[in-house]
C-alpha cells in the first residue's frame, strides 16, 4: 500500500522523492503565496551553513549534503498544503461561443 504525498511526511528519503522536493522547493521559493519568513528560514540558513567554514564533520562534504537535503525537505513540508498546490483556479470563459455550431437558440423569462 502506497502512502499519499500528504500523508507520507518525511518518511520517503529515496532519490526520486528528493528530486521531486527539489522541484517543489524551487517553485515554492518563487511563489508569492509562501511567507517570506519561511523562504528565508531554512533555505538561506542551509546555504549559510554550506558556505561557512564551520563543519560538523571536518574535511567531509557529507554533513553539508545532509544539511542541504534536510533543509530542503523541511521547507517543502512546512509550507501549508494550500500553498503547495499549483494554482488551479478556474479561468473565466468569454461570453462569446467558440463556434456557431454549438449555439442553441432558445427563449427564456425571469421569474420573480
Secondary structure as GFF3:
##gff-version 3
##sequence-region A 1 112
A	DSSP	alpha_helix	15	29	.	.	.	ID=ss1
A	DSSP	alpha_helix	36	39	.	.	.	ID=ss2
A	DSSP	pi_helix	40	44	.	.	.	ID=ss3
A	DSSP	alpha_helix	45	51	.	.	.	ID=ss4
A	DSSP	alpha_helix	62	78	.	.	.	ID=ss5
A	DSSP	alpha_helix	81	84	.	.	.	ID=ss6
A	DSSP	three_ten_helix	100	102	.	.	.	ID=ss7
###
